[in-house]
């Protein structure tokens, strides 16, 4: 099959990687499916980070044992040991010691993808490693890089980030087999600024030395398997031009507030996309939310992001007047129908911070909304909440605390932004999945 990846076009759209960002990376994690991927895709970046004192760690997800499946001299166990030693040699050239490598030993060419047997065991391990390493930057093969282990490694990372509850890292994807084996459906459709190039000319010779440390892959060291894998010079040449390319796709590195169409699409595909009506998680969380609100009736309340109105119906019982707003008109139509018999509930179509309503409120609820906002929009929303909160008024924050690839912020980041603004925290509750904070104005 002819490769459909136009390398010249790919290169031409790249913009230089931000040196200020790289200089501030304290911890970087390289996800390598096979021994040699770290050298091919990232050796120059590793050398750059090492030179400035960044902590760099590598996770090798497979054992690399299947590159020469017919070799009698190097059966799978022997080959796995050889390839690991080659990787350690490459890492030593880069200034990384053996303790900076974590080795998962999934079977080469058969690493379990999401939903397959064995995936959950790898997921548990990576989740713990992410908590331990706390990386600011993660390098992982491109989501659709044409190798099953590369794709499974990407899936593993995204799933583990959803469990680890760490501060959102930047995720850079690197191409390996995209250069040689890309089908039309594999080729990334990148927005302007999503393809980065790093000048590694200073480390070009070091990178070549690292690549060729993997002798089992770059030479005929294993000579009894004519059909065994080898990195041909034309393939290696993709990686030895003094530049490295990375994709920082907005899809997994969102920084902008999610737009209205995102939510309209969600409700178009499923009238209750988050299971507000049916989920036991939502039911328990709603009960805990209502229970966290101090007893009494509230004269004027504001719900930011009411969705289809399930929580709204519960809040209405505690409020003389409740103003509930949402960015999705489709969701609001359901909420209006659900609360059609409640004369004390008013609905407003709009998004925050731009459509934040005027007036003062005794109670403001922001449940599962803050992480949809950019950092700047959340800060503006915070300021508007402070202005709108009546004396002795209450602010209720409730958010899912796991990483979600689509969301610009995590739930913890949302809550932390409100923790130092002068309000009194009168109730805090954290579960395995969400947190509730209740603040009171002075």
C-alpha positions as a LaTeX table, in Angstrom:
\begin{tabular}{lrrr}
\hline
Residue & $x$ (\AA) & $y$ (\AA) & $z$ (\AA) \\
\hline
Unk1 & 0.00 & 0.00 & 0.00 \\
Unk2 & 1.35 & 3.40 & $-0.98$ \\
Unk3 & 2.11 & 5.70 & 1.91 \\
Unk4 & $-0.27$ & 8.66 & 1.76 \\
Unk5 & 1.61 & 10.77 & 4.29 \\
Unk6 & 3.13 & 13.82 & 2.59 \\
Unk7 & 6.12 & 14.51 & 4.79 \\
Unk8 & 6.93 & 17.84 & 3.16 \\
Unk9 & 3.42 & 19.17 & 3.79 \\
Unk10 & 3.59 & 17.84 & 7.34 \\
Unk11 & 6.84 & 19.67 & 8.05 \\
Unk12 & 5.78 & 22.92 & 6.45 \\
Unk13 & 2.89 & 23.49 & 8.85 \\
Unk14 & 5.03 & 23.07 & 11.98 \\
Unk15 & 5.71 & 25.96 & 14.33 \\
Unk16 & 8.67 & 26.06 & 16.75 \\
Unk17 & 8.04 & 24.47 & 20.14 \\
Unk18 & 7.71 & 27.12 & 22.84 \\
Unk19 & 11.13 & 27.39 & 24.54 \\
Unk20 & 9.63 & 29.12 & 27.57 \\
Unk21 & 7.31 & 26.19 & 28.16 \\
Unk22 & 10.11 & 23.65 & 27.81 \\
Unk23 & 12.34 & 25.59 & 30.18 \\
Unk24 & 9.65 & 25.34 & 32.84 \\
Unk25 & 9.02 & 21.60 & 32.50 \\
Unk26 & 10.03 & 20.06 & 35.80 \\
Unk27 & 9.03 & 16.46 & 35.07 \\
Unk28 & 8.66 & 14.75 & 31.70 \\
Unk29 & 7.38 & 11.25 & 31.01 \\
Unk30 & 8.17 & 9.40 & 27.78 \\
Unk31 & 5.75 & 6.60 & 26.90 \\
Unk32 & 7.63 & 4.19 & 24.61 \\
Unk33 & 5.86 & 1.11 & 23.23 \\
Unk34 & 9.13 & $-0.53$ & 22.15 \\
Unk35 & 12.83 & $-0.18$ & 22.84 \\
Unk36 & 14.01 & 2.30 & 20.15 \\
Unk37 & 10.84 & 4.43 & 20.03 \\
Unk38 & 12.34 & 6.70 & 22.68 \\
Unk39 & 15.45 & 7.22 & 20.53 \\
Unk40 & 13.66 & 7.61 & 17.21 \\
Unk41 & 10.91 & 9.93 & 18.40 \\
Unk42 & 12.26 & 11.82 & 21.39 \\
Unk43 & 16.04 & 11.53 & 21.89 \\
Unk44 & 16.65 & 15.17 & 20.99 \\
Unk45 & 13.93 & 16.37 & 23.33 \\
Unk46 & 15.24 & 14.14 & 26.11 \\
Unk47 & 18.73 & 15.56 & 25.65 \\
Unk48 & 17.34 & 19.11 & 25.65 \\
Unk49 & 15.45 & 18.52 & 28.89 \\
Unk50 & 18.35 & 16.69 & 30.52 \\
Unk51 & 20.64 & 19.62 & 29.81 \\
Unk52 & 18.39 & 21.95 & 31.81 \\
Unk53 & 17.90 & 19.56 & 34.74 \\
Unk54 & 14.37 & 18.34 & 34.02 \\
Unk55 & 13.46 & 15.01 & 35.61 \\
Unk56 & 12.89 & 12.64 & 32.67 \\
Unk57 & 11.40 & 9.19 & 33.10 \\
Unk58 & 10.58 & 6.54 & 30.52 \\
Unk59 & 7.89 & 3.88 & 30.62 \\
Unk60 & 8.41 & 0.99 & 28.21 \\
Unk61 & 5.06 & $-0.70$ & 27.70 \\
Unk62 & 6.03 & $-3.87$ & 25.78 \\
Unk63 & 8.89 & $-6.36$ & 26.04 \\
Unk64 & 10.04 & $-5.92$ & 22.43 \\
Unk65 & 10.27 & $-9.68$ & 22.04 \\
Unk66 & 8.60 & $-10.21$ & 18.67 \\
Unk67 & 10.75 & $-8.32$ & 16.16 \\
Unk68 & 12.38 & $-11.60$ & 15.06 \\
Unk69 & 9.81 & $-14.30$ & 15.80 \\
Unk70 & 11.57 & $-17.03$ & 13.79 \\
Unk71 & 15.03 & $-16.66$ & 15.30 \\
Unk72 & 16.37 & $-19.72$ & 17.11 \\
Unk73 & 19.41 & $-17.85$ & 18.40 \\
Unk74 & 17.23 & $-15.18$ & 19.95 \\
Unk75 & 13.97 & $-16.67$ & 21.20 \\
Unk76 & 11.46 & $-14.27$ & 22.72 \\
Unk77 & 12.89 & $-14.24$ & 26.25 \\
Unk78 & 16.46 & $-13.74$ & 25.04 \\
Unk79 & 15.43 & $-11.05$ & 22.58 \\
Unk80 & 13.47 & $-9.19$ & 25.27 \\
Unk81 & 16.56 & $-9.14$ & 27.49 \\
Unk82 & 18.74 & $-7.95$ & 24.60 \\
Unk83 & 16.40 & $-5.17$ & 23.61 \\
Unk84 & 16.07 & $-3.96$ & 27.18 \\
Unk85 & 19.87 & $-3.79$ & 27.45 \\
Unk86 & 19.98 & $-1.81$ & 24.20 \\
Unk87 & 17.43 & 0.61 & 25.56 \\
Unk88 & 19.41 & 1.04 & 28.76 \\
Unk89 & 22.47 & 1.78 & 26.65 \\
Unk90 & 20.58 & 4.46 & 24.71 \\
Unk91 & 19.28 & 5.96 & 27.93 \\
Unk92 & 22.79 & 5.98 & 29.39 \\
Unk93 & 23.96 & 7.94 & 26.34 \\
Unk94 & 21.19 & 10.44 & 27.13 \\
Unk95 & 22.25 & 10.70 & 30.76 \\
Unk96 & 19.35 & 8.66 & 32.16 \\
Unk97 & 20.03 & 5.99 & 34.75 \\
Unk98 & 18.25 & 2.65 & 34.97 \\
Unk99 & 15.96 & 3.83 & 37.76 \\
Unk100 & 14.42 & 6.27 & 35.29 \\
Unk101 & 13.01 & 3.37 & 33.24 \\
Unk102 & 9.83 & 1.52 & 34.20 \\
Unk103 & 9.20 & $-1.69$ & 32.30 \\
Unk104 & 5.66 & $-3.05$ & 31.87 \\
Unk105 & 6.45 & $-6.18$ & 29.81 \\
Unk106 & 3.26 & $-6.40$ & 27.75 \\
Unk107 & 3.86 & $-8.79$ & 24.87 \\
Unk108 & 5.30 & $-7.12$ & 21.82 \\
Unk109 & 2.80 & $-6.83$ & 18.94 \\
Unk110 & 0.01 & $-7.94$ & 21.30 \\
Unk111 & $-0.24$ & $-5.19$ & 23.89 \\
Unk112 & $-3.85$ & $-5.18$ & 25.11 \\
Unk113 & $-5.91$ & $-2.26$ & 23.88 \\
Unk114 & $-8.73$ & $-0.72$ & 25.91 \\
Unk115 & $-11.35$ & $-3.34$ & 26.73 \\
Unk116 & $-9.05$ & $-6.30$ & 26.13 \\
Unk117 & $-7.89$ & $-8.77$ & 28.80 \\
Unk118 & $-4.82$ & $-7.44$ & 30.56 \\
Unk119 & $-5.54$ & $-3.76$ & 29.90 \\
Unk120 & $-6.86$ & $-3.09$ & 33.40 \\
Unk121 & $-3.69$ & $-4.46$ & 35.02 \\
Unk122 & $-1.57$ & $-2.11$ & 32.93 \\
Unk123 & $-4.01$ & 0.70 & 33.72 \\
Unk124 & $-3.61$ & 0.23 & 37.47 \\
Unk125 & 0.16 & 0.30 & 37.15 \\
Unk126 & 0.30 & 3.43 & 35.00 \\
Unk127 & $-2.20$ & 5.20 & 37.24 \\
Unk128 & 0.10 & 4.73 & 40.21 \\
Unk129 & 3.16 & 5.75 & 38.20 \\
Unk130 & 1.46 & 8.97 & 37.09 \\
Unk131 & 0.65 & 9.81 & 40.70 \\
Unk132 & 4.26 & 9.17 & 41.63 \\
Unk133 & 5.90 & 11.03 & 38.74 \\
Unk134 & 3.47 & 13.98 & 38.43 \\
Unk135 & 4.68 & 14.90 & 34.92 \\
Unk136 & 4.20 & 18.35 & 33.45 \\
Unk137 & 4.78 & 16.97 & 29.94 \\
Unk138 & 4.01 & 13.52 & 28.55 \\
Unk139 & 5.27 & 12.18 & 25.23 \\
Unk140 & 3.23 & 9.36 & 23.69 \\
Unk141 & 2.92 & 7.95 & 20.17 \\
Unk142 & 0.30 & 9.60 & 18.00 \\
Unk143 & $-3.17$ & 8.16 & 18.61 \\
Unk144 & $-3.40$ & 6.55 & 15.15 \\
Unk145 & 0.27 & 5.78 & 14.56 \\
Unk146 & 0.13 & 2.64 & 12.40 \\
Unk147 & 1.14 & 0.01 & 14.96 \\
Unk148 & $-1.20$ & $-1.74$ & 17.36 \\
Unk149 & 1.15 & $-1.30$ & 20.33 \\
Unk150 & 1.51 & 2.42 & 19.67 \\
Unk151 & $-2.25$ & 2.86 & 19.60 \\
Unk152 & $-2.71$ & 0.74 & 22.73 \\
Unk153 & $-0.08$ & 2.81 & 24.57 \\
Unk154 & $-2.00$ & 5.99 & 23.69 \\
Unk155 & $-5.25$ & 4.43 & 24.94 \\
Unk156 & $-3.53$ & 3.33 & 28.13 \\
Unk157 & $-2.25$ & 6.82 & 28.85 \\
Unk158 & $-5.60$ & 8.54 & 28.34 \\
Unk159 & $-7.40$ & 5.96 & 30.49 \\
Unk160 & $-4.79$ & 6.27 & 33.27 \\
Unk161 & $-4.99$ & 10.06 & 33.27 \\
Unk162 & $-8.73$ & 9.75 & 33.87 \\
Unk163 & $-8.00$ & 7.73 & 37.01 \\
Unk164 & $-4.86$ & 9.34 & 38.38 \\
Unk165 & $-6.32$ & 12.70 & 39.48 \\
Unk166 & $-3.14$ & 14.59 & 38.76 \\
Unk167 & $-2.85$ & 18.15 & 37.52 \\
Unk168 & $-3.44$ & 18.22 & 33.77 \\
Unk169 & $-0.14$ & 17.71 & 31.93 \\
Unk170 & 0.63 & 18.80 & 28.39 \\
Unk171 & 0.51 & 15.83 & 26.03 \\
Unk172 & 2.74 & 15.74 & 22.96 \\
Unk173 & 2.22 & 12.92 & 20.46 \\
Unk174 & 5.15 & 11.80 & 18.34 \\
Unk175 & 4.98 & 9.99 & 15.00 \\
Unk176 & 6.95 & 6.82 & 14.30 \\
Unk177 & 5.30 & 4.66 & 11.65 \\
Unk178 & 3.08 & 7.48 & 10.44 \\
Unk179 & 5.96 & 8.40 & 8.13 \\
Unk180 & 6.01 & 5.05 & 6.35 \\
Unk181 & 2.73 & 3.20 & 6.73 \\
Unk182 & $-0.04$ & 5.78 & 7.10 \\
Unk183 & $-3.39$ & 5.04 & 5.48 \\
Unk184 & $-5.62$ & 7.95 & 4.58 \\
Unk185 & $-7.67$ & 7.56 & 7.76 \\
Unk186 & $-4.53$ & 7.64 & 9.93 \\
Unk187 & $-3.27$ & 11.03 & 8.80 \\
Unk188 & $-3.94$ & 13.74 & 11.39 \\
Unk189 & $-5.98$ & 16.75 & 10.33 \\
Unk190 & $-4.19$ & 19.34 & 12.40 \\
Unk191 & $-5.26$ & 22.85 & 13.22 \\
Unk192 & $-2.81$ & 25.71 & 12.90 \\
Unk193 & $-0.30$ & 25.55 & 15.73 \\
Unk194 & $-0.91$ & 21.90 & 16.63 \\
Unk195 & 2.27 & 20.61 & 14.95 \\
Unk196 & 5.47 & 21.59 & 16.75 \\
Unk197 & 9.08 & 21.32 & 15.62 \\
Unk198 & 12.06 & 21.24 & 17.94 \\
Unk199 & 15.52 & 22.09 & 16.62 \\
Unk200 & 17.78 & 19.32 & 17.93 \\
Unk201 & 20.75 & 19.95 & 15.64 \\
Unk202 & 22.91 & 20.35 & 18.74 \\
Unk203 & 22.14 & 16.75 & 19.63 \\
Unk204 & 21.89 & 15.24 & 16.13 \\
Unk205 & 24.96 & 13.03 & 16.43 \\
Unk206 & 23.92 & 11.93 & 19.93 \\
Unk207 & 20.51 & 10.96 & 18.61 \\
Unk208 & 22.03 & 8.86 & 15.82 \\
Unk209 & 24.22 & 7.13 & 18.38 \\
Unk210 & 21.13 & 6.37 & 20.50 \\
Unk211 & 19.26 & 4.96 & 17.51 \\
Unk212 & 22.16 & 2.73 & 16.53 \\
Unk213 & 22.51 & 1.50 & 20.12 \\
Unk214 & 19.51 & $-0.63$ & 19.18 \\
Unk215 & 21.67 & $-2.99$ & 17.12 \\
Unk216 & 19.08 & $-5.75$ & 17.03 \\
Unk217 & 16.84 & $-3.38$ & 15.08 \\
Unk218 & 19.34 & $-1.44$ & 12.96 \\
Unk219 & 21.74 & $-4.23$ & 11.86 \\
Unk220 & 21.70 & $-7.90$ & 10.90 \\
Unk221 & 22.89 & $-8.86$ & 14.34 \\
Unk222 & 20.09 & $-11.43$ & 14.36 \\
Unk223 & 20.98 & $-13.33$ & 11.20 \\
Unk224 & 18.79 & $-16.42$ & 11.42 \\
Unk225 & 15.43 & $-14.81$ & 10.68 \\
Unk226 & 15.46 & $-13.36$ & 7.14 \\
Unk227 & 11.96 & $-11.98$ & 7.63 \\
Unk228 & 12.81 & $-10.33$ & 10.93 \\
Unk229 & 12.33 & $-6.62$ & 11.44 \\
Unk230 & 15.01 & $-4.08$ & 10.59 \\
Unk231 & 15.05 & $-0.29$ & 10.64 \\
Unk232 & 16.17 & 0.49 & 7.11 \\
Unk233 & 18.25 & 3.60 & 6.41 \\
Unk234 & 15.32 & 5.25 & 4.63 \\
Unk235 & 13.21 & 4.83 & 7.76 \\
Unk236 & 15.93 & 6.08 & 10.09 \\
Unk237 & 16.40 & 9.12 & 7.86 \\
Unk238 & 12.95 & 10.35 & 8.93 \\
Unk239 & 14.38 & 10.93 & 12.39 \\
Unk240 & 17.89 & 12.24 & 11.71 \\
Unk241 & 17.34 & 15.62 & 10.09 \\
Unk242 & 18.15 & 17.72 & 13.15 \\
Unk243 & 14.48 & 18.24 & 13.97 \\
Unk244 & 11.84 & 16.43 & 15.98 \\
Unk245 & 8.13 & 16.81 & 15.41 \\
Unk246 & 5.39 & 16.62 & 18.00 \\
Unk247 & 1.64 & 17.10 & 17.86 \\
Unk248 & $-0.01$ & 19.08 & 20.64 \\
Unk249 & $-3.60$ & 18.53 & 19.56 \\
Unk250 & $-6.30$ & 20.62 & 21.18 \\
Unk251 & $-8.45$ & 17.52 & 21.37 \\
Unk252 & $-6.33$ & 16.22 & 24.26 \\
Unk253 & $-4.80$ & 19.57 & 25.28 \\
Unk254 & $-7.84$ & 21.83 & 25.44 \\
Unk255 & $-7.24$ & 25.34 & 26.71 \\
Unk256 & $-10.30$ & 27.16 & 25.43 \\
Unk257 & $-13.77$ & 27.19 & 26.97 \\
Unk258 & $-15.91$ & 24.50 & 25.37 \\
Unk259 & $-18.24$ & 26.10 & 22.87 \\
Unk260 & $-22.01$ & 25.82 & 22.70 \\
Unk261 & $-21.95$ & 23.40 & 19.77 \\
Unk262 & $-19.99$ & 20.88 & 21.84 \\
Unk263 & $-22.95$ & 20.58 & 24.21 \\
Unk264 & $-25.60$ & 20.73 & 21.49 \\
Unk265 & $-23.86$ & 17.80 & 19.81 \\
Unk266 & $-23.83$ & 15.87 & 23.07 \\
Unk267 & $-27.57$ & 16.35 & 23.61 \\
Unk268 & $-28.34$ & 15.70 & 19.96 \\
Unk269 & $-26.72$ & 12.26 & 20.19 \\
Unk270 & $-28.21$ & 11.42 & 23.59 \\
Unk271 & $-30.90$ & 13.35 & 25.44 \\
Unk272 & $-29.19$ & 12.50 & 28.75 \\
Unk273 & $-25.49$ & 12.10 & 27.80 \\
Unk274 & $-24.19$ & 12.07 & 31.37 \\
Unk275 & $-26.91$ & 9.83 & 32.80 \\
Unk276 & $-28.33$ & 12.48 & 35.14 \\
Unk277 & $-31.67$ & 10.66 & 35.30 \\
Unk278 & $-30.38$ & 7.09 & 35.61 \\
Unk279 & $-26.87$ & 7.06 & 37.11 \\
Unk280 & $-26.47$ & 5.89 & 40.69 \\
Unk281 & $-23.35$ & 8.07 & 40.87 \\
Unk282 & $-25.39$ & 11.14 & 39.95 \\
Unk283 & $-28.17$ & 10.20 & 42.38 \\
Unk284 & $-25.74$ & 9.82 & 45.28 \\
Unk285 & $-23.89$ & 13.01 & 44.36 \\
Unk286 & $-27.13$ & 15.01 & 44.12 \\
Unk287 & $-28.22$ & 13.74 & 47.54 \\
Unk288 & $-24.85$ & 14.74 & 48.99 \\
Unk289 & $-25.07$ & 18.15 & 47.31 \\
Unk290 & $-28.49$ & 18.93 & 48.75 \\
Unk291 & $-27.37$ & 17.61 & 52.13 \\
Unk292 & $-24.36$ & 19.96 & 52.12 \\
Unk293 & $-26.56$ & 23.06 & 51.81 \\
Unk294 & $-27.35$ & 24.45 & 55.27 \\
Unk295 & $-30.97$ & 24.10 & 56.29 \\
Unk296 & $-33.42$ & 26.83 & 55.41 \\
Unk297 & $-35.08$ & 28.48 & 52.43 \\
Unk298 & $-33.11$ & 30.73 & 50.10 \\
Unk299 & $-34.79$ & 33.82 & 48.73 \\
Unk300 & $-32.86$ & 34.06 & 45.49 \\
Unk301 & $-30.63$ & 31.30 & 44.09 \\
Unk302 & $-28.59$ & 30.83 & 40.92 \\
Unk303 & $-27.72$ & 27.50 & 39.32 \\
Unk304 & $-24.88$ & 27.71 & 36.80 \\
Unk305 & $-25.25$ & 24.91 & 34.27 \\
Unk306 & $-28.58$ & 23.21 & 34.99 \\
Unk307 & $-28.52$ & 20.80 & 32.03 \\
Unk308 & $-31.79$ & 18.84 & 31.82 \\
Unk309 & $-32.94$ & 19.98 & 35.26 \\
Unk310 & $-32.57$ & 16.91 & 37.48 \\
Unk311 & $-30.67$ & 18.75 & 40.23 \\
Unk312 & $-32.76$ & 21.84 & 39.51 \\
Unk313 & $-35.90$ & 20.03 & 40.67 \\
Unk314 & $-34.24$ & 19.18 & 43.98 \\
Unk315 & $-32.89$ & 22.70 & 44.47 \\
Unk316 & $-36.28$ & 24.26 & 43.74 \\
Unk317 & $-37.65$ & 22.80 & 46.95 \\
Unk318 & $-35.12$ & 24.88 & 48.93 \\
Unk319 & $-35.52$ & 28.16 & 47.06 \\
Unk320 & $-38.18$ & 30.87 & 46.90 \\
Unk321 & $-36.84$ & 31.83 & 43.49 \\
Unk322 & $-34.31$ & 29.83 & 41.46 \\
Unk323 & $-32.66$ & 31.12 & 38.29 \\
Unk324 & $-31.15$ & 28.19 & 36.36 \\
Unk325 & $-29.05$ & 28.76 & 33.26 \\
Unk326 & $-27.42$ & 26.55 & 30.66 \\
Unk327 & $-25.52$ & 27.03 & 27.42 \\
Unk328 & $-27.52$ & 24.34 & 25.57 \\
Unk329 & $-31.00$ & 25.25 & 24.38 \\
Unk330 & $-31.65$ & 21.54 & 23.80 \\
Unk331 & $-30.92$ & 20.76 & 27.45 \\
Unk332 & $-32.96$ & 23.73 & 28.62 \\
Unk333 & $-36.00$ & 22.50 & 26.68 \\
Unk334 & $-35.93$ & 19.31 & 28.75 \\
Unk335 & $-35.38$ & 21.26 & 31.97 \\
Unk336 & $-38.33$ & 23.53 & 31.24 \\
Unk337 & $-40.55$ & 20.54 & 30.62 \\
Unk338 & $-39.36$ & 18.83 & 33.80 \\
Unk339 & $-40.07$ & 21.95 & 35.91 \\
Unk340 & $-43.17$ & 23.09 & 34.05 \\
Unk341 & $-45.20$ & 22.95 & 37.26 \\
Unk342 & $-42.72$ & 24.94 & 39.36 \\
Unk343 & $-43.60$ & 28.62 & 39.44 \\
Unk344 & $-40.49$ & 29.54 & 41.43 \\
Unk345 & $-38.01$ & 28.42 & 38.71 \\
Unk346 & $-36.84$ & 30.69 & 35.89 \\
Unk347 & $-34.56$ & 29.54 & 33.07 \\
Unk348 & $-31.91$ & 31.51 & 31.22 \\
Unk349 & $-30.19$ & 30.42 & 28.02 \\
Unk350 & $-26.55$ & 31.47 & 28.12 \\
Unk351 & $-22.99$ & 30.58 & 28.98 \\
Unk352 & $-20.57$ & 31.85 & 31.59 \\
Unk353 & $-18.88$ & 34.22 & 32.01 \\
Unk354 & $-20.42$ & 36.17 & 29.10 \\
Unk355 & $-24.07$ & 35.74 & 30.08 \\
Unk356 & $-23.70$ & 35.82 & 33.85 \\
Unk357 & $-26.95$ & 37.33 & 35.17 \\
Unk358 & $-27.18$ & 40.59 & 37.05 \\
Unk359 & $-28.27$ & 40.88 & 40.65 \\
Unk360 & $-27.39$ & 39.36 & 44.02 \\
Unk361 & $-28.00$ & 35.80 & 45.15 \\
Unk362 & $-28.19$ & 34.13 & 48.54 \\
Unk363 & $-27.16$ & 30.79 & 47.04 \\
Unk364 & $-25.05$ & 30.05 & 43.94 \\
Unk365 & $-24.51$ & 26.48 & 42.75 \\
Unk366 & $-21.87$ & 25.49 & 40.21 \\
Unk367 & $-22.07$ & 21.74 & 39.77 \\
Unk368 & $-19.98$ & 19.97 & 37.09 \\
Unk369 & $-19.46$ & 23.14 & 35.06 \\
Unk370 & $-16.20$ & 24.88 & 36.02 \\
Unk371 & $-13.88$ & 22.51 & 34.18 \\
Unk372 & $-15.55$ & 23.32 & 30.86 \\
Unk373 & $-14.03$ & 26.81 & 31.09 \\
Unk374 & $-10.61$ & 28.08 & 30.19 \\
Unk375 & $-8.51$ & 29.25 & 33.11 \\
Unk376 & $-9.18$ & 32.86 & 32.14 \\
Unk377 & $-12.93$ & 32.39 & 31.82 \\
Unk378 & $-13.08$ & 30.55 & 35.14 \\
Unk379 & $-11.27$ & 33.43 & 36.85 \\
Unk380 & $-13.73$ & 35.90 & 35.33 \\
Unk381 & $-16.62$ & 33.70 & 36.46 \\
Unk382 & $-15.14$ & 33.54 & 39.96 \\
Unk383 & $-14.99$ & 37.33 & 40.10 \\
Unk384 & $-18.59$ & 37.61 & 38.92 \\
Unk385 & $-19.70$ & 35.10 & 41.55 \\
Unk386 & $-17.97$ & 37.11 & 44.26 \\
Unk387 & $-19.73$ & 40.27 & 43.11 \\
Unk388 & $-23.11$ & 38.52 & 42.95 \\
Unk389 & $-22.91$ & 36.66 & 46.26 \\
Unk390 & $-25.01$ & 38.40 & 48.91 \\
Unk391 & $-23.64$ & 38.98 & 52.44 \\
Unk392 & $-23.65$ & 35.60 & 54.21 \\
Unk393 & $-24.51$ & 34.06 & 50.84 \\
Unk394 & $-23.43$ & 30.52 & 50.02 \\
Unk395 & $-21.46$ & 29.15 & 47.09 \\
Unk396 & $-21.72$ & 25.41 & 46.37 \\
Unk397 & $-19.03$ & 23.86 & 44.17 \\
Unk398 & $-19.35$ & 20.23 & 43.02 \\
Unk399 & $-17.06$ & 18.63 & 40.45 \\
Unk400 & $-15.85$ & 15.27 & 39.13 \\
Unk401 & $-12.16$ & 15.03 & 39.99 \\
Unk402 & $-10.87$ & 12.70 & 37.28 \\
Unk403 & $-9.01$ & 13.85 & 34.17 \\
Unk404 & $-11.19$ & 14.17 & 31.06 \\
Unk405 & $-9.37$ & 14.66 & 27.77 \\
Unk406 & $-11.97$ & 17.11 & 26.44 \\
Unk407 & $-11.98$ & 19.45 & 29.44 \\
Unk408 & $-9.58$ & 22.41 & 29.82 \\
Unk409 & $-9.37$ & 21.98 & 33.61 \\
Unk410 & $-9.75$ & 19.31 & 36.24 \\
Unk411 & $-12.28$ & 19.48 & 39.06 \\
Unk412 & $-9.51$ & 19.98 & 41.59 \\
Unk413 & $-8.13$ & 22.92 & 39.62 \\
Unk414 & $-11.58$ & 24.51 & 39.67 \\
Unk415 & $-11.92$ & 24.16 & 43.43 \\
Unk416 & $-8.38$ & 25.31 & 44.12 \\
Unk417 & $-9.09$ & 28.55 & 42.26 \\
Unk418 & $-11.83$ & 29.35 & 44.78 \\
Unk419 & $-9.89$ & 28.34 & 47.88 \\
Unk420 & $-7.93$ & 31.57 & 48.34 \\
Unk421 & $-10.46$ & 34.30 & 47.61 \\
Unk422 & $-11.57$ & 35.18 & 51.13 \\
Unk423 & $-14.71$ & 33.07 & 51.44 \\
Unk424 & $-15.09$ & 30.77 & 54.44 \\
Unk425 & $-15.18$ & 27.07 & 53.69 \\
Unk426 & $-17.94$ & 25.69 & 55.91 \\
Unk427 & $-18.16$ & 22.21 & 54.40 \\
Unk428 & $-15.79$ & 20.02 & 52.40 \\
Unk429 & $-16.35$ & 16.48 & 51.21 \\
Unk430 & $-14.23$ & 14.41 & 48.86 \\
Unk431 & $-15.14$ & 10.98 & 47.53 \\
Unk432 & $-13.29$ & 8.71 & 45.13 \\
Unk433 & $-14.94$ & 10.52 & 42.21 \\
Unk434 & $-16.02$ & 14.03 & 43.16 \\
Unk435 & $-15.61$ & 16.81 & 45.70 \\
Unk436 & $-18.03$ & 19.26 & 47.29 \\
Unk437 & $-17.01$ & 22.57 & 48.82 \\
Unk438 & $-19.43$ & 24.99 & 50.47 \\
Unk439 & $-18.24$ & 28.58 & 50.92 \\
Unk440 & $-19.90$ & 31.41 & 52.83 \\
Unk441 & $-19.47$ & 35.08 & 52.16 \\
Unk442 & $-18.63$ & 37.41 & 55.03 \\
\hline
\end{tabular}
